[in-house]
Amino acid sequence: MTPYSVIVRRRGIPALEVRLLVRASSKPAAGELAATLAERRHGGLFEPRRVRRALVHAEAVFDAA
């Protein structure tokens, strides 16, 4: 599992951008996971805008698994 920094954006009005740090096996999986987490927390329909590999310390990453 690799840490990714993901920016997701809510469609519609009001638009909202959220940055999340997630661990996933691939970039597409990280985008889907971040969108799902944002939808649960903020409501609405989110889509991944930017997915980048994150360089973080292992202690800073929350692993839900």
Summary of the structure (lengths in Angstrom):
residues: 65
radius of gyration: 11.5
end to end distance: 10.4
largest distance: 36.3
contacts: 172
relative contact order: 0.33
helix: 29%
strand: 40%
